[in-house]
Amino acid sequence: MIGVIADDLTGAAELGAMGLRHGLRAEIVVKGKPSGEADLVCVDTDSRSCVPEEAGRRAASAAKLLRDAKARWIYKKVDSVLRGQVTAEVESVMKQLRLKRALLLPANPSLGRKIQDGRYFVRGRPINKTEFARDPEHPRTSSRVLQLLNPPQNIPICVSNLRDAMPGTGIVIGEAATPQDVRRWALLRDSRTLSAGGSEYFGALLTAEKRKTVSPAAEVFSNGAIHRKLFVCGTGSQSSRKFVRAARECGTPVFSLPLELMWSAEFTPGAAEVISQRVVSMFQSNSRVILNVGLPPVRETSVARRLSDHLVQIAELVLRQVEVGHVYAEGGATAAELVRRMGWARLSALREPAPGVATLAIEGNESQLLTVKPGTYAWPANWTE
């Protein structure tokens, strides 16, 4: 069994779906222990928004859980643009597993996310000149990789390229400008080094193990209610706004939060109930409904999180009142809060509709599927119809 520690649900699901592509039975553990039946276990620590000490504690606890479950090797999944408590979590996992070195490869060159000369670029632009600079919780205000991270407490950190000799200790951030660079880094993995980074590096490690990729299975639905689809879009990213706009133009009903919430107005249970009833009524004549924040982008972290939580509150009320066969959740915090509210503890990967998009089965719930993706990734183009 291979173990993965991810700081949010979408990251855990993304790697679970990638494992599925390589022929692995994959499960995502949100709460409790692994089932013992999976080839790949991805633990969601839900720690991206924690303070460093708590994030490190959760990551170390997940490492112990996976080690006790006899994982052959453990991968520390981090956000590809280094949001969250990356160094605190990597350092804590290293300590738990008694490793002196970590190779951190966050870049996903296949998606245009590259690290060159110590700087991070997204589709050719410095990351601080992209929408990531406006992230409400972790704004990327510099393109210098080391300035995007908090320094580790007890070990050194450096940026290295494939021509350099790797230090024997500390966190080594590998530069990668092409998919070939990522594959070459993957060939350097050894048992004394913690492998950490984004999805592309993990895929390269699986390929290096000579695991063949398999074609994704067709989507399977279990009952008539699957025709109802609820999208819960909890981010204000460019890809999210584009998706919602295109879906609305195709006639899909779209519900947004009240504008007054931008100014910290109270969102009462009664207001949530009213919106949820409108959504439930809309399902009588429509098979697809979208719930989205629908407000101007906000910079303040607490406001952004509160708006996401309000959206999930409405989604939970809808799901408690009407049978919805397929739920689509956008954004790690949104997906995690929805899973928590619904009491879903363990999920298994079914398919990978697109890079970073994972469709999951819910343990103990055969009538619903859950598809999740990070906020900055795009939904498949034909899903707007």
C-alpha positions as CSV (number, residue, x, y, z in Angstrom):
1,M,0.0,0.0,0.0
2,I,1.1,3.5,-0.8
3,G,0.2,6.4,1.5
4,V,-0.5,10.0,0.8
5,I,-0.9,12.9,3.2
6,A,-2.8,15.9,1.8
7,D,-3.7,19.2,3.5
8,D,-7.1,19.4,1.8
9,L,-9.8,17.1,0.3
10,T,-9.3,18.1,-3.3
11,G,-5.6,17.3,-3.1
12,A,-6.3,13.9,-1.6
13,A,-9.0,13.2,-4.2
14,E,-6.7,14.3,-7.0
15,L,-4.0,11.9,-6.1
16,G,-6.5,9.1,-5.5
17,A,-7.8,9.6,-9.0
18,M,-4.3,9.6,-10.3
19,G,-3.7,6.3,-8.6
20,L,-6.8,4.9,-10.2
21,R,-5.3,5.9,-13.6
22,H,-2.3,3.7,-12.7
23,G,-4.4,0.7,-11.8
24,L,-4.5,1.3,-8.0
25,R,-7.6,0.9,-5.8
26,A,-7.7,4.2,-4.1
27,E,-9.5,5.6,-1.0
28,I,-9.6,8.9,0.6
29,V,-9.8,8.9,4.4
30,V,-11.4,12.0,6.0
31,K,-12.0,10.5,9.4
32,G,-11.0,7.3,11.1
33,K,-8.7,4.6,9.7
34,P,-8.1,3.1,6.3
35,S,-10.2,0.1,5.3
36,G,-7.3,-2.1,4.7
37,E,-8.5,-2.9,1.2
38,A,-7.0,-0.1,-0.9
39,D,-3.7,0.0,-2.7
40,L,-3.5,3.7,-2.2
41,V,-4.7,5.5,0.9
42,C,-4.9,9.3,0.8
43,V,-5.5,11.0,4.1
44,D,-7.0,14.4,4.2
45,T,-5.7,16.4,7.2
46,D,-7.8,19.5,6.4
47,S,-4.9,21.6,7.6
48,R,-4.2,24.2,5.0
49,S,-5.9,26.9,7.0
50,C,-4.4,25.8,10.4
51,V,-1.6,27.6,12.3
52,P,1.8,25.9,11.6
53,E,1.9,24.0,14.9
54,E,-1.6,22.4,14.4
55,A,-0.9,21.7,10.7
56,G,2.3,19.9,11.6
57,R,0.6,17.9,14.4
58,R,-2.1,16.7,12.0
59,A,0.5,15.8,9.3
60,A,2.6,13.9,11.7
61,S,-0.5,12.0,13.0
62,A,-1.4,11.1,9.4
63,A,2.1,9.8,8.8
64,K,1.9,7.6,11.9
65,L,-1.5,6.3,10.8
66,L,-0.1,5.3,7.4
67,R,3.1,3.9,8.8
68,D,1.0,1.7,11.2
69,A,-1.1,0.6,8.3
70,K,2.1,-0.7,6.7
71,A,2.5,1.8,3.8
72,R,5.4,0.9,1.6
73,W,6.2,4.6,1.1
74,I,4.5,7.8,2.0
75,Y,4.1,10.9,-0.2
76,K,3.4,14.4,1.2
77,K,1.0,16.2,-1.2
78,V,1.3,20.0,-1.1
79,D,-0.5,22.7,-2.9
80,S,1.2,23.2,-6.3
81,V,1.6,26.9,-5.7
82,L,2.8,26.3,-2.1
83,R,-0.2,27.7,-0.2
84,G,-0.8,26.5,3.3
85,Q,1.7,25.4,6.0
86,V,4.0,23.5,3.6
87,T,7.3,23.6,5.6
88,A,5.7,22.9,9.0
89,E,3.9,19.8,7.6
90,V,6.9,18.5,5.6
91,E,9.2,19.0,8.6
92,S,6.8,17.2,10.9
93,V,6.3,14.2,8.6
94,M,10.1,13.9,8.2
95,K,10.5,13.9,12.0
96,Q,7.7,11.3,12.4
97,L,9.3,9.0,9.8
98,R,12.8,9.7,11.0
99,L,14.0,11.1,7.6
100,K,16.7,13.8,7.3
101,R,15.9,15.0,3.8
102,A,12.8,15.8,1.8
103,L,12.6,16.4,-2.0
104,L,9.8,18.9,-2.6
105,L,8.6,19.2,-6.2
106,P,5.4,21.3,-6.3
107,A,5.6,22.4,-9.9
108,N,3.1,21.0,-12.5
109,P,4.7,21.9,-15.8
110,S,2.0,20.1,-17.8
111,L,-0.4,22.7,-16.4
112,G,2.0,25.6,-17.0
113,R,3.2,25.8,-13.4
114,K,7.0,25.9,-13.5
115,I,9.9,26.7,-11.2
116,Q,13.0,28.1,-12.9
117,D,15.9,30.0,-11.5
118,G,14.3,30.0,-8.1
119,R,11.1,31.7,-9.3
120,Y,7.6,30.4,-9.8
121,F,5.8,31.0,-13.1
122,V,2.2,30.2,-14.2
123,R,1.8,29.9,-17.9
124,G,4.8,32.1,-18.5
125,R,3.9,34.8,-16.0
126,P,5.5,35.3,-12.5
127,I,3.0,33.9,-10.0
128,N,2.6,37.3,-8.3
129,K,1.3,38.7,-11.5
130,T,-1.6,36.1,-11.8
131,E,-4.9,35.6,-9.9
132,F,-2.9,33.8,-7.2
133,A,-1.7,37.1,-6.0
134,R,-5.3,37.8,-5.0
135,D,-5.9,34.6,-3.1
136,P,-7.8,35.7,0.1
137,E,-6.0,33.3,2.4
138,H,-2.6,32.8,0.9
139,P,-1.8,35.6,-1.6
140,R,1.2,34.9,-3.7
141,T,3.0,38.2,-3.5
142,S,6.4,37.2,-4.8
143,S,7.6,34.9,-7.5
144,R,10.7,33.9,-5.4
145,V,10.0,30.4,-4.2
146,L,11.7,30.7,-0.9
147,Q,9.6,33.9,-0.2
148,L,6.4,31.9,-0.7
149,L,7.3,29.6,2.2
150,N,7.8,30.0,5.9
151,P,11.3,28.9,6.9
152,P,11.4,25.5,8.6
153,Q,12.2,25.5,12.3
154,N,15.0,23.1,12.6
155,I,16.3,22.2,9.2
156,P,17.8,24.0,6.2
157,I,15.9,24.7,3.0
158,C,17.2,25.4,-0.5
159,V,16.2,25.4,-4.2
160,S,18.1,23.0,-6.4
161,N,18.1,22.0,-10.1
162,L,19.0,18.6,-11.6
163,R,22.6,19.6,-12.3
164,D,23.2,20.3,-8.6
165,A,24.4,17.8,-6.0
166,M,21.5,17.4,-3.5
167,P,22.3,18.3,0.1
168,G,22.1,15.3,2.5
169,T,19.7,17.0,4.9
170,G,16.9,19.5,4.9
171,I,14.1,20.4,2.4
172,V,15.3,20.5,-1.2
173,I,12.9,22.3,-3.6
174,G,13.5,20.9,-7.1
175,E,13.2,23.2,-10.1
176,A,11.1,21.8,-12.9
177,A,10.3,23.5,-16.2
178,T,9.2,20.5,-18.3
179,P,7.5,17.2,-17.6
180,Q,10.8,15.5,-18.5
181,D,12.4,17.4,-15.5
182,V,9.7,16.0,-13.2
183,R,10.3,12.4,-14.5
184,R,14.0,12.8,-14.0
185,W,13.5,13.9,-10.4
186,A,11.3,10.9,-9.8
187,L,14.1,8.6,-10.8
188,L,16.1,9.9,-7.8
189,R,13.7,8.8,-5.1
190,D,15.2,6.7,-2.3
191,S,14.1,5.3,1.0
192,R,16.0,7.9,3.0
193,T,14.2,10.9,1.4
194,L,10.6,12.0,1.9
195,S,9.0,12.7,-1.5
196,A,6.7,15.7,-1.4
197,G,5.0,18.0,-3.9
198,G,2.3,18.3,-6.5
199,S,0.3,15.8,-8.5
200,E,2.6,15.6,-11.5
201,Y,5.5,14.5,-9.3
202,F,3.4,11.8,-7.7
203,G,2.3,10.5,-11.1
204,A,6.0,10.4,-12.2
205,L,6.8,8.4,-9.1
206,L,4.1,5.9,-10.0
207,T,5.4,5.7,-13.5
208,A,8.9,5.1,-12.2
209,E,7.5,2.1,-10.4
210,K,6.6,0.7,-13.8
211,R,2.9,1.1,-13.2
212,K,1.0,1.2,-16.5
213,T,-1.7,3.8,-17.0
214,V,-5.2,2.5,-17.7
215,S,-8.1,4.1,-19.5
216,P,-10.8,5.6,-17.1
217,A,-14.0,3.6,-16.7
218,A,-17.2,5.1,-18.0
219,E,-19.3,6.9,-15.4
220,V,-21.7,4.5,-13.6
221,F,-24.9,5.7,-12.0
222,S,-26.8,3.7,-9.5
223,N,-30.4,5.0,-9.6
224,G,-32.8,7.4,-11.2
225,A,-32.0,10.3,-8.9
226,I,-28.5,10.5,-10.4
227,H,-30.0,12.6,-13.1
228,R,-30.2,15.4,-10.5
229,K,-26.8,17.2,-10.3
230,L,-25.9,19.9,-7.8
231,F,-22.8,22.1,-8.4
232,V,-21.5,23.8,-5.3
233,C,-18.9,26.4,-6.5
234,G,-17.2,27.9,-3.5
235,T,-14.5,30.0,-5.1
236,G,-14.3,33.1,-7.1
237,S,-11.6,32.0,-9.5
238,Q,-11.6,32.9,-13.1
239,S,-12.3,29.3,-14.1
240,S,-15.3,29.2,-11.8
241,R,-16.8,32.4,-13.0
242,K,-16.3,31.3,-16.6
243,F,-18.0,28.0,-15.9
244,V,-21.0,29.6,-14.1
245,R,-21.4,32.1,-16.9
246,A,-21.4,29.5,-19.6
247,A,-23.8,27.2,-17.7
248,R,-26.2,30.1,-17.1
249,E,-26.2,30.9,-20.9
250,C,-27.1,27.3,-21.5
251,G,-30.2,27.6,-19.3
252,T,-28.9,26.1,-16.0
253,P,-30.5,27.7,-12.9
254,V,-27.8,29.5,-10.8
255,F,-28.3,30.6,-7.2
256,S,-25.9,33.0,-5.5
257,L,-25.5,34.4,-1.9
258,P,-27.2,37.7,-1.0
259,L,-25.1,40.7,-1.8
260,E,-25.4,42.1,1.7
261,L,-23.1,39.3,3.1
262,M,-20.2,41.2,1.6
263,W,-20.6,43.7,4.4
264,S,-20.8,41.0,7.2
265,A,-24.6,41.0,7.4
266,E,-26.0,38.1,9.4
267,F,-27.0,35.0,7.4
268,T,-29.8,33.6,9.4
269,P,-31.1,30.0,9.3
270,G,-34.3,31.4,7.8
271,A,-32.4,33.0,4.9
272,A,-30.6,29.7,4.2
273,E,-33.8,27.8,4.3
274,V,-35.5,30.2,1.8
275,I,-32.7,29.8,-0.7
276,S,-32.6,26.0,-0.2
277,Q,-36.3,25.8,-0.8
278,R,-35.9,27.7,-4.1
279,V,-33.2,25.2,-5.2
280,V,-35.4,22.2,-4.2
281,S,-38.3,23.7,-6.2
282,M,-36.0,24.2,-9.2
283,F,-35.1,20.5,-9.2
284,Q,-38.8,19.8,-10.1
285,S,-38.2,21.0,-13.6
286,N,-34.4,21.0,-14.0
287,S,-31.9,18.2,-13.6
288,R,-28.9,20.6,-12.9
289,V,-28.7,23.5,-10.5
290,I,-25.6,25.6,-9.6
291,L,-25.0,27.1,-6.2
292,N,-22.2,29.6,-6.2
293,V,-20.9,32.5,-4.1
294,G,-21.7,34.9,-6.9
295,L,-20.2,37.9,-5.2
296,P,-17.3,40.2,-6.1
297,P,-13.9,38.7,-5.0
298,V,-12.9,39.4,-1.5
299,R,-9.4,39.8,0.0
300,E,-10.2,39.2,3.7
301,T,-9.7,35.5,4.6
302,S,-12.4,35.4,7.3
303,V,-15.0,36.8,4.9
304,A,-14.1,34.4,2.1
305,R,-14.3,31.4,4.4
306,R,-17.6,32.6,5.9
307,L,-19.1,32.9,2.4
308,S,-18.0,29.4,1.5
309,D,-19.5,28.1,4.7
310,H,-22.8,29.8,4.0
311,L,-22.9,28.2,0.6
312,V,-22.3,24.8,2.1
313,Q,-25.0,25.4,4.6
314,I,-27.5,25.8,1.8
315,A,-26.1,22.8,0.0
316,E,-26.6,20.6,3.0
317,L,-30.2,21.7,3.4
318,V,-30.9,20.9,-0.2
319,L,-29.3,17.5,0.1
320,R,-31.3,16.7,3.2
321,Q,-34.6,17.5,1.4
322,V,-34.2,16.1,-2.2
323,E,-32.4,13.1,-3.7
324,V,-29.5,14.4,-5.7
325,G,-27.5,11.7,-7.4
326,H,-24.3,13.6,-8.1
327,V,-22.8,16.4,-6.1
328,Y,-20.0,18.5,-7.6
329,A,-17.9,20.6,-5.1
330,E,-15.4,23.2,-6.2
331,G,-12.7,24.4,-3.9
332,G,-10.8,22.4,-1.2
333,A,-12.4,24.3,1.8
334,T,-15.9,24.0,0.2
335,A,-15.6,20.3,-0.5
336,A,-14.2,19.5,2.9
337,E,-16.9,21.4,4.8
338,L,-19.6,19.7,2.7
339,V,-18.2,16.3,3.5
340,R,-17.9,17.1,7.2
341,R,-21.5,18.4,7.3
342,M,-22.8,15.3,5.5
343,G,-20.8,12.9,7.8
344,W,-19.0,11.2,5.0
345,A,-15.9,9.6,6.5
346,R,-14.3,7.5,3.7
347,L,-14.5,7.9,-0.1
348,S,-13.2,5.8,-2.9
349,A,-11.9,7.0,-6.3
350,L,-14.1,6.0,-9.2
351,R,-12.8,8.0,-12.1
352,E,-10.8,11.0,-13.2
353,P,-12.9,13.1,-15.7
354,A,-10.1,15.6,-16.2
355,P,-6.8,16.5,-14.6
356,G,-7.4,17.4,-11.0
357,V,-11.0,16.4,-11.1
358,A,-12.0,13.3,-9.2
359,T,-15.3,11.4,-9.0
360,L,-15.7,9.6,-5.7
361,A,-18.0,7.0,-4.2
362,I,-19.2,7.6,-0.7
363,E,-18.9,4.7,1.8
364,G,-22.3,3.6,3.0
365,N,-24.1,5.8,0.4
366,E,-24.7,4.0,-2.9
367,S,-27.2,6.6,-4.2
368,Q,-24.8,9.5,-4.5
369,L,-21.5,10.4,-6.1
370,L,-19.2,13.2,-5.2
371,T,-16.9,15.0,-7.7
372,V,-14.4,17.5,-6.4
373,K,-11.8,19.7,-7.8
374,P,-9.5,22.6,-6.8
375,G,-10.9,26.1,-7.4
376,T,-8.3,27.1,-10.0
377,Y,-8.7,24.0,-12.1
378,A,-11.3,23.9,-14.9
379,W,-14.4,21.7,-15.1
380,P,-14.5,19.7,-18.3
381,A,-15.7,22.0,-21.1
382,N,-18.9,19.9,-21.9
383,W,-20.1,20.1,-18.3
384,T,-21.6,23.5,-18.8
385,E,-24.5,22.0,-20.8
